[in-house]
Amino acid sequence: MKAVLKHMQAWTTIHRGNHMRRCAPLIAIVLFTIWFGSPHAQDINHARQLFEQALEVLKITPPQPEPIATPGAFTAALEAAAPGAVLQLAPEFSYPDALTIRKPVTVQGVTGSDRMDLDTPMPKFTGGLTLAGDDVTVRGVEVRRSTVGDIVVLRGARVTLERSRVLGDPVKGVKRCVQTNGKGDVKVLRNYVADCFLPSPGQDSQAIGGWEMDPGLLIEDNYLEGGSETIMFGGADSSSDDKTPADIVIRGNTIGKKLAWFGQAIGVKNVLELKNAKRVLIEKNDFCCSWTQGQVGFGLTLTVRNQDGGAPWSTIQDVTIRNNTWRDIASAIAILGRDDIKETREGRDVPIGTVRRSVPMARVTISGDTFALDPVKYGKGNTNSKAIQIGGGPIALTIENVTITSASRVGSALSFPAGPIVSGFRFINVTVPASRYGLFGDASTLAAANWTATNPTWMKYVQDGTIENVTVR
């Protein structure tokens, strides 16, 4: 056995130019040794290592096909593609029609290691793109669509949209740039997504949105620019509790709106909104730009909504929001712990005139975030804004180590509207802006300077809560 191994060791140093002729007997020797040689484990392992080295010598880089440059060539290549195939597109490629990809393939254009920018020339799909199959990756392309609907739709499992551009019409806008109603393990990575807006009054618009999905979505290191809500989950009923958006990570993105839209008739509401979602992590993002237009300009909005009345399981639970920055906004945080909309249609879960059923919000934590407000500028002269508004009786809500500053005095720094009380609320190590009413609520006794558990509003609206180390600046 040792003699055989020594012989094999010599063969593994052969010149690559003669590898086809000289490695064939080597492989035969290795296979014979492994299967019929010495039973000693160390010898067998050595033989296997030499076998792997021989295979490495045999590797030949196949000639690379020319990048696909025409729609016809792409259609033919996609039809013929085996599972796992990579279809490489030329930079000048342009596909004019709506396209649905169902095969497990990678469609690849211009790639790099960084987030996609606005200017890099790249292959284009100008009729929209739907990734309906499983194990589909689209990388390094530009996608547009001339109609109002969604531009990119992610429906399969293990689908990835990476280092691409998704652009609405700069004048007419678009309903939604990326729809994420997939079957799980969906990734949106390092893309440039912009001009996702619609005129006001009209429909809401988003850069990214989803409401009917299997668990598992990663949104990381993107530039995202959306009109009404730049990112929103919920907004339409999921078909079951199992289809509630869940296991979502939103990390390291630039998320906002064009400041050039300020003053225009565009349906701006907030920057990020959850209406129905579970197990969400939102961290290390740069959020920008929300003003009074469709709503009053909160940056972060968490409002439980059984949107169409057919999803009584709607809730927001187990959400962590940490170490984000928020700037150029009118107000900071709006929270509604359960739906408060009354039913208006027959045949729903509750009678007309009755508040729609939902599951109370629970276990939401906001920590380490900073908010920079300008309520007069972005609130269009409003001097009675609310930096934080909490209603609907959320359970186990935590706001800690958060800093909120304002370019001008606000109406109230923490406000509670009438309704269910908050249970288990922790408000610790928070810096709030100077305000007229301080900690205040509907039908409360005013104690603007009192940021302790003896404040009448706190006693009225909070059960089993903790308030400590609040700084007014």
MOGI-V329465 format. One record per residue. N is the residue number from 1. RES is the residue in three letters. NEAR is the number of other C-alpha atoms within 8 Angstrom. D_LAST is the distance of its C-alpha to the last C-alpha in whole Angstrom. Layout:
# MOGI-V329465
n->N res->RES near->NEAR d_last->D_LAST
n->N res->RES near->NEAR d_last->D_LAST
This chain:
# MOGI-V329465
n->1 res->MET near->8 d_last->81
n->2 res->LYS near->6 d_last->80
n->3 res->ALA near->6 d_last->82
n->4 res->VAL near->9 d_last->81
n->5 res->LEU near->11 d_last->77
n->6 res->LYS near->8 d_last->78
n->7 res->HIS near->8 d_last->80
n->8 res->MET near->12 d_last->77
n->9 res->GLN near->9 d_last->74
n->10 res->ALA near->8 d_last->77
n->11 res->TRP near->10 d_last->77
n->12 res->THR near->10 d_last->73
n->13 res->THR near->6 d_last->73
n->14 res->ILE near->9 d_last->75
n->15 res->HIS near->6 d_last->74
n->16 res->ARG near->6 d_last->72
n->17 res->GLY near->4 d_last->75
n->18 res->ASN near->8 d_last->77
n->19 res->HIS near->11 d_last->75
n->20 res->MET near->7 d_last->77
n->21 res->ARG near->6 d_last->80
n->22 res->ARG near->10 d_last->79
n->23 res->CYS near->11 d_last->76
n->24 res->ALA near->8 d_last->79
n->25 res->PRO near->7 d_last->81
n->26 res->LEU near->11 d_last->78
n->27 res->ILE near->10 d_last->76
n->28 res->ALA near->8 d_last->79
n->29 res->ILE near->10 d_last->80
n->30 res->VAL near->13 d_last->76
n->31 res->LEU near->9 d_last->77
n->32 res->PHE near->9 d_last->80
n->33 res->THR near->13 d_last->79
n->34 res->ILE near->11 d_last->76
n->35 res->TRP near->6 d_last->78
n->36 res->PHE near->6 d_last->81
n->37 res->GLY near->8 d_last->80
n->38 res->SER near->9 d_last->80
n->39 res->PRO near->6 d_last->78
n->40 res->HIS near->6 d_last->76
n->41 res->ALA near->6 d_last->72
n->42 res->GLN near->6 d_last->71
n->43 res->ASP near->12 d_last->74
n->44 res->ILE near->12 d_last->73
n->45 res->ASN near->8 d_last->69
n->46 res->HIS near->9 d_last->70
n->47 res->ALA near->12 d_last->72
n->48 res->ARG near->10 d_last->69
n->49 res->GLN near->8 d_last->67
n->50 res->LEU near->12 d_last->70
n->51 res->PHE near->11 d_last->71
n->52 res->GLU near->8 d_last->67
n->53 res->GLN near->9 d_last->67
n->54 res->ALA near->12 d_last->70
n->55 res->LEU near->8 d_last->69
n->56 res->GLU near->7 d_last->66
n->57 res->VAL near->9 d_last->69
n->58 res->LEU near->9 d_last->70
n->59 res->LYS near->6 d_last->67
n->60 res->ILE near->4 d_last->67
n->61 res->THR near->4 d_last->65
n->62 res->PRO near->4 d_last->66
n->63 res->PRO near->4 d_last->66
n->64 res->GLN near->4 d_last->63
n->65 res->PRO near->4 d_last->63
n->66 res->GLU near->4 d_last->62
n->67 res->PRO near->8 d_last->59
n->68 res->ILE near->11 d_last->60
n->69 res->ALA near->12 d_last->60
n->70 res->THR near->9 d_last->61
n->71 res->PRO near->9 d_last->60
n->72 res->GLY near->6 d_last->64
n->73 res->ALA near->9 d_last->63
n->74 res->PHE near->11 d_last->60
n->75 res->THR near->8 d_last->62
n->76 res->ALA near->8 d_last->65
n->77 res->ALA near->9 d_last->63
n->78 res->LEU near->8 d_last->60
n->79 res->GLU near->6 d_last->63
n->80 res->ALA near->6 d_last->65
n->81 res->ALA near->8 d_last->62
n->82 res->ALA near->6 d_last->62
n->83 res->PRO near->7 d_last->60
n->84 res->GLY near->7 d_last->57
n->85 res->ALA near->9 d_last->58
n->86 res->VAL near->8 d_last->56
n->87 res->LEU near->13 d_last->57
n->88 res->GLN near->9 d_last->56
n->89 res->LEU near->13 d_last->55
n->90 res->ALA near->12 d_last->56
n->91 res->PRO near->10 d_last->53
n->92 res->GLU near->9 d_last->55
n->93 res->PHE near->13 d_last->55
n->94 res->SER near->11 d_last->55
n->95 res->TYR near->10 d_last->55
n->96 res->PRO near->7 d_last->55
n->97 res->ASP near->8 d_last->55
n->98 res->ALA near->9 d_last->53
n->99 res->LEU near->8 d_last->54
n->100 res->THR near->8 d_last->54
n->101 res->ILE near->10 d_last->54
n->102 res->ARG near->9 d_last->55
n->103 res->LYS near->9 d_last->57
n->104 res->PRO near->12 d_last->55
n->105 res->VAL near->14 d_last->55
n->106 res->THR near->12 d_last->52
n->107 res->VAL near->11 d_last->52
n->108 res->GLN near->13 d_last->51
n->109 res->GLY near->13 d_last->50
n->110 res->VAL near->13 d_last->49
n->111 res->THR near->8 d_last->47
n->112 res->GLY near->5 d_last->44
n->113 res->SER near->4 d_last->42
n->114 res->ASP near->6 d_last->39
n->115 res->ARG near->12 d_last->37
n->116 res->MET near->12 d_last->39
n->117 res->ASP near->8 d_last->38
n->118 res->LEU near->6 d_last->39
n->119 res->ASP near->4 d_last->42
n->120 res->THR near->6 d_last->44
n->121 res->PRO near->7 d_last->48
n->122 res->MET near->13 d_last->48
n->123 res->PRO near->15 d_last->51
n->124 res->LYS near->12 d_last->50
n->125 res->PHE near->15 d_last->50
n->126 res->THR near->13 d_last->50
n->127 res->GLY near->14 d_last->51
n->128 res->GLY near->14 d_last->48
n->129 res->LEU near->13 d_last->49
n->130 res->THR near->11 d_last->49
n->131 res->LEU near->14 d_last->49
n->132 res->ALA near->11 d_last->51
n->133 res->GLY near->13 d_last->53
n->134 res->ASP near->11 d_last->52
n->135 res->ASP near->12 d_last->51
n->136 res->VAL near->16 d_last->50
n->137 res->THR near->12 d_last->48
n->138 res->VAL near->12 d_last->48
n->139 res->ARG near->15 d_last->46
n->140 res->GLY near->15 d_last->46
n->141 res->VAL near->15 d_last->47
n->142 res->GLU near->12 d_last->46
n->143 res->VAL near->16 d_last->46
n->144 res->ARG near->14 d_last->46
n->145 res->ARG near->13 d_last->47
n->146 res->SER near->8 d_last->48
n->147 res->THR near->5 d_last->48
n->148 res->VAL near->8 d_last->45
n->149 res->GLY near->7 d_last->45
n->150 res->ASP near->13 d_last->43
n->151 res->ILE near->18 d_last->44
n->152 res->VAL near->13 d_last->44
n->153 res->VAL near->13 d_last->45
n->154 res->LEU near->14 d_last->45
n->155 res->ARG near->13 d_last->47
n->156 res->GLY near->15 d_last->49
n->157 res->ALA near->12 d_last->48
n->158 res->ARG near->12 d_last->47
n->159 res->VAL near->17 d_last->46
n->160 res->THR near->13 d_last->44
n->161 res->LEU near->12 d_last->43
n->162 res->GLU near->13 d_last->42
n->163 res->ARG near->16 d_last->41
n->164 res->SER near->15 d_last->42
n->165 res->ARG near->14 d_last->41
n->166 res->VAL near->15 d_last->41
n->167 res->LEU near->14 d_last->40
n->168 res->GLY near->16 d_last->41
n->169 res->ASP near->12 d_last->42
n->170 res->PRO near->6 d_last->40
n->171 res->VAL near->4 d_last->41
n->172 res->LYS near->9 d_last->42
n->173 res->GLY near->13 d_last->40
n->174 res->VAL near->17 d_last->41
n->175 res->LYS near->14 d_last->40
n->176 res->ARG near->15 d_last->39
n->177 res->CYS near->17 d_last->39
n->178 res->VAL near->14 d_last->39
n->179 res->GLN near->13 d_last->40
n->180 res->THR near->12 d_last->40
n->181 res->ASN near->12 d_last->43
n->182 res->GLY near->13 d_last->44
n->183 res->LYS near->12 d_last->46
n->184 res->GLY near->12 d_last->44
n->185 res->ASP near->11 d_last->43
n->186 res->VAL near->16 d_last->42
n->187 res->LYS near->12 d_last->40
n->188 res->VAL near->13 d_last->38
n->189 res->LEU near->14 d_last->38
n->190 res->ARG near->14 d_last->37
n->191 res->ASN near->17 d_last->38
n->192 res->TYR near->15 d_last->36
n->193 res->VAL near->14 d_last->36
n->194 res->ALA near->13 d_last->35
n->195 res->ASP near->13 d_last->36
n->196 res->CYS near->19 d_last->36
n->197 res->PHE near->18 d_last->35
n->198 res->LEU near->15 d_last->37
n->199 res->PRO near->10 d_last->37
n->200 res->SER near->9 d_last->36
n->201 res->PRO near->8 d_last->37
n->202 res->GLY near->7 d_last->39
n->203 res->GLN near->8 d_last->38
n->204 res->ASP near->11 d_last->35
n->205 res->SER near->16 d_last->35
n->206 res->GLN near->19 d_last->34
n->207 res->ALA near->17 d_last->34
n->208 res->ILE near->14 d_last->35
n->209 res->GLY near->13 d_last->36
n->210 res->GLY near->12 d_last->38
n->211 res->TRP near->15 d_last->39
n->212 res->GLU near->12 d_last->42
n->213 res->MET near->14 d_last->42
n->214 res->ASP near->13 d_last->44
n->215 res->PRO near->13 d_last->41
n->216 res->GLY near->10 d_last->40
n->217 res->LEU near->13 d_last->38
n->218 res->LEU near->13 d_last->36
n->219 res->ILE near->13 d_last->34
n->220 res->GLU near->12 d_last->33
n->221 res->ASP near->12 d_last->32
n->222 res->ASN near->16 d_last->33
n->223 res->TYR near->13 d_last->32
n->224 res->LEU near->15 d_last->31
n->225 res->GLU near->15 d_last->31
n->226 res->GLY near->18 d_last->31
n->227 res->GLY near->18 d_last->31
n->228 res->SER near->15 d_last->30
n->229 res->GLU near->16 d_last->29
n->230 res->THR near->18 d_last->29
n->231 res->ILE near->13 d_last->30
n->232 res->MET near->14 d_last->31
n->233 res->PHE near->13 d_last->33
n->234 res->GLY near->16 d_last->35
n->235 res->GLY near->10 d_last->36
n->236 res->ALA near->8 d_last->39
n->237 res->ASP near->13 d_last->41
n->238 res->SER near->11 d_last->42
n->239 res->SER near->7 d_last->46
n->240 res->SER near->8 d_last->45
n->241 res->ASP near->9 d_last->43
n->242 res->ASP near->5 d_last->44
n->243 res->LYS near->12 d_last->43
n->244 res->THR near->16 d_last->40
n->245 res->PRO near->16 d_last->37
n->246 res->ALA near->13 d_last->37
n->247 res->ASP near->11 d_last->36
n->248 res->ILE near->14 d_last->34
n->249 res->VAL near->11 d_last->32
n->250 res->ILE near->13 d_last->30
n->251 res->ARG near->13 d_last->29
n->252 res->GLY near->11 d_last->28
n->253 res->ASN near->14 d_last->29
n->254 res->THR near->12 d_last->27
n->255 res->ILE near->15 d_last->27
n->256 res->GLY near->13 d_last->26
n->257 res->LYS near->14 d_last->27
n->258 res->LYS near->8 d_last->29
n->259 res->LEU near->6 d_last->26
n->260 res->ALA near->4 d_last->30
n->261 res->TRP near->9 d_last->30
n->262 res->PHE near->7 d_last->27
n->263 res->GLY near->4 d_last->29
n->264 res->GLN near->5 d_last->32
n->265 res->ALA near->9 d_last->34
n->266 res->ILE near->13 d_last->33
n->267 res->GLY near->17 d_last->32
n->268 res->VAL near->14 d_last->28
n->269 res->LYS near->16 d_last->27
n->270 res->ASN near->16 d_last->24
n->271 res->VAL near->20 d_last->25
n->272 res->LEU near->11 d_last->26
n->273 res->GLU near->13 d_last->27
n->274 res->LEU near->13 d_last->29
n->275 res->LYS near->16 d_last->31
n->276 res->ASN near->16 d_last->34
n->277 res->ALA near->15 d_last->34
n->278 res->LYS near->14 d_last->34
n->279 res->ARG near->11 d_last->33
n->280 res->VAL near->13 d_last->31
n->281 res->LEU near->12 d_last->29
n->282 res->ILE near->13 d_last->26
n->283 res->GLU near->12 d_last->25
n->284 res->LYS near->11 d_last->24
n->285 res->ASN near->14 d_last->24
n->286 res->ASP near->11 d_last->23
n->287 res->PHE near->13 d_last->22
n->288 res->CYS near->14 d_last->22
n->289 res->CYS near->13 d_last->22
n->290 res->SER near->17 d_last->22
n->291 res->TRP near->17 d_last->22
n->292 res->THR near->13 d_last->24
n->293 res->GLN near->11 d_last->28
n->294 res->GLY near->10 d_last->29
n->295 res->GLN near->10 d_last->26
n->296 res->VAL near->11 d_last->23
n->297 res->GLY near->16 d_last->21
n->298 res->PHE near->17 d_last->20
n->299 res->GLY near->17 d_last->20
n->300 res->LEU near->11 d_last->21
n->301 res->THR near->13 d_last->23
n->302 res->LEU near->13 d_last->25
n->303 res->THR near->14 d_last->28
n->304 res->VAL near->17 d_last->31
n->305 res->ARG near->13 d_last->34
n->306 res->ASN near->18 d_last->38
n->307 res->GLN near->10 d_last->38
n->308 res->ASP near->7 d_last->41
n->309 res->GLY near->12 d_last->42
n->310 res->GLY near->9 d_last->44
n->311 res->ALA near->14 d_last->42
n->312 res->PRO near->11 d_last->41
n->313 res->TRP near->10 d_last->40
n->314 res->SER near->15 d_last->37
n->315 res->THR near->15 d_last->34
n->316 res->ILE near->18 d_last->31
n->317 res->GLN near->11 d_last->31
n->318 res->ASP near->10 d_last->31
n->319 res->VAL near->13 d_last->28
n->320 res->THR near->12 d_last->26
n->321 res->ILE near->13 d_last->23
n->322 res->ARG near->12 d_last->21
n->323 res->ASN near->11 d_last->20
n->324 res->ASN near->14 d_last->20
n->325 res->THR near->11 d_last->18
n->326 res->TRP near->14 d_last->17
n->327 res->ARG near->10 d_last->17
n->328 res->ASP near->11 d_last->18
n->329 res->ILE near->18 d_last->18
n->330 res->ALA near->19 d_last->17
n->331 res->SER near->15 d_last->16
n->332 res->ALA near->15 d_last->15
n->333 res->ILE near->12 d_last->18
n->334 res->ALA near->12 d_last->20
n->335 res->ILE near->11 d_last->23
n->336 res->LEU near->14 d_last->26
n->337 res->GLY near->17 d_last->28
n->338 res->ARG near->15 d_last->31
n->339 res->ASP near->14 d_last->33
n->340 res->ASP near->7 d_last->33
n->341 res->ILE near->6 d_last->36
n->342 res->LYS near->9 d_last->39
n->343 res->GLU near->13 d_last->42
n->344 res->THR near->6 d_last->44
n->345 res->ARG near->6 d_last->47
n->346 res->GLU near->6 d_last->50
n->347 res->GLY near->6 d_last->51
n->348 res->ARG near->9 d_last->48
n->349 res->ASP near->9 d_last->47
n->350 res->VAL near->10 d_last->46
n->351 res->PRO near->9 d_last->47
n->352 res->ILE near->9 d_last->46
n->353 res->GLY near->7 d_last->43
n->354 res->THR near->8 d_last->42
n->355 res->VAL near->10 d_last->39
n->356 res->ARG near->14 d_last->40
n->357 res->ARG near->11 d_last->40
n->358 res->SER near->14 d_last->37
n->359 res->VAL near->9 d_last->36
n->360 res->PRO near->13 d_last->33
n->361 res->MET near->15 d_last->30
n->362 res->ALA near->12 d_last->30
n->363 res->ARG near->11 d_last->28
n->364 res->VAL near->14 d_last->25
n->365 res->THR near->12 d_last->23
n->366 res->ILE near->12 d_last->20
n->367 res->SER near->12 d_last->18
n->368 res->GLY near->11 d_last->17
n->369 res->ASP near->14 d_last->16
n->370 res->THR near->11 d_last->13
n->371 res->PHE near->11 d_last->13
n->372 res->ALA near->12 d_last->12
n->373 res->LEU near->14 d_last->13
n->374 res->ASP near->14 d_last->14
n->375 res->PRO near->18 d_last->15
n->376 res->VAL near->11 d_last->17
n->377 res->LYS near->8 d_last->19
n->378 res->TYR near->14 d_last->20
n->379 res->GLY near->14 d_last->20
n->380 res->LYS near->9 d_last->22
n->381 res->GLY near->8 d_last->21
n->382 res->ASN near->8 d_last->19
n->383 res->THR near->9 d_last->17
n->384 res->ASN near->7 d_last->17
n->385 res->SER near->12 d_last->16
n->386 res->LYS near->13 d_last->15
n->387 res->ALA near->15 d_last->13
n->388 res->ILE near->12 d_last->15
n->389 res->GLN near->12 d_last->18
n->390 res->ILE near->13 d_last->21
n->391 res->GLY near->15 d_last->24
n->392 res->GLY near->15 d_last->28
n->393 res->GLY near->15 d_last->28
n->394 res->PRO near->15 d_last->27
n->395 res->ILE near->13 d_last->28
n->396 res->ALA near->11 d_last->27
n->397 res->LEU near->14 d_last->23
n->398 res->THR near->12 d_last->21
n->399 res->ILE near->12 d_last->17
n->400 res->GLU near->13 d_last->16
n->401 res->ASN near->11 d_last->14
n->402 res->VAL near->13 d_last->13
n->403 res->THR near->11 d_last->10
n->404 res->ILE near->14 d_last->9
n->405 res->THR near->11 d_last->7
n->406 res->SER near->12 d_last->9
n->407 res->ALA near->8 d_last->11
n->408 res->SER near->7 d_last->11
n->409 res->ARG near->10 d_last->10
n->410 res->VAL near->16 d_last->11
n->411 res->GLY near->13 d_last->14
n->412 res->SER near->16 d_last->13
n->413 res->ALA near->15 d_last->11
n->414 res->LEU near->12 d_last->14
n->415 res->SER near->13 d_last->17
n->416 res->PHE near->12 d_last->21
n->417 res->PRO near->9 d_last->24
n->418 res->ALA near->8 d_last->27
n->419 res->GLY near->7 d_last->29
n->420 res->PRO near->8 d_last->30
n->421 res->ILE near->12 d_last->27
n->422 res->VAL near->14 d_last->25
n->423 res->SER near->13 d_last->27
n->424 res->GLY near->12 d_last->26
n->425 res->PHE near->14 d_last->22
n->426 res->ARG near->12 d_last->20
n->427 res->PHE near->12 d_last->16
n->428 res->ILE near->12 d_last->15
n->429 res->ASN near->11 d_last->13
n->430 res->VAL near->14 d_last->10
n->431 res->THR near->13 d_last->7
n->432 res->VAL near->12 d_last->6
n->433 res->PRO near->13 d_last->5
n->434 res->ALA near->11 d_last->6
n->435 res->SER near->10 d_last->9
n->436 res->ARG near->9 d_last->13
n->437 res->TYR near->11 d_last->14
n->438 res->GLY near->14 d_last->11
n->439 res->LEU near->16 d_last->14
n->440 res->PHE near->16 d_last->17
n->441 res->GLY near->10 d_last->20
n->442 res->ASP near->7 d_last->24
n->443 res->ALA near->5 d_last->26
n->444 res->SER near->9 d_last->23
n->445 res->THR near->7 d_last->23
n->446 res->LEU near->8 d_last->19
n->447 res->ALA near->11 d_last->17
n->448 res->ALA near->10 d_last->14
n->449 res->ALA near->6 d_last->12
n->450 res->ASN near->9 d_last->14
n->451 res->TRP near->10 d_last->13
n->452 res->THR near->8 d_last->16
n->453 res->ALA near->8 d_last->20
n->454 res->THR near->7 d_last->21
n->455 res->ASN near->11 d_last->19
n->456 res->PRO near->10 d_last->22
n->457 res->THR near->13 d_last->21
n->458 res->TRP near->12 d_last->20
n->459 res->MET near->10 d_last->24
n->460 res->LYS near->8 d_last->25
n->461 res->TYR near->10 d_last->24
n->462 res->VAL near->12 d_last->24
n->463 res->GLN near->10 d_last->27
n->464 res->ASP near->7 d_last->27
n->465 res->GLY near->10 d_last->23
n->466 res->THR near->10 d_last->21
n->467 res->ILE near->11 d_last->17
n->468 res->GLU near->9 d_last->16
n->469 res->ASN near->7 d_last->13
n->470 res->VAL near->11 d_last->10
n->471 res->THR near->8 d_last->6
n->472 res->VAL near->7 d_last->4
n->473 res->ARG near->7 d_last->0
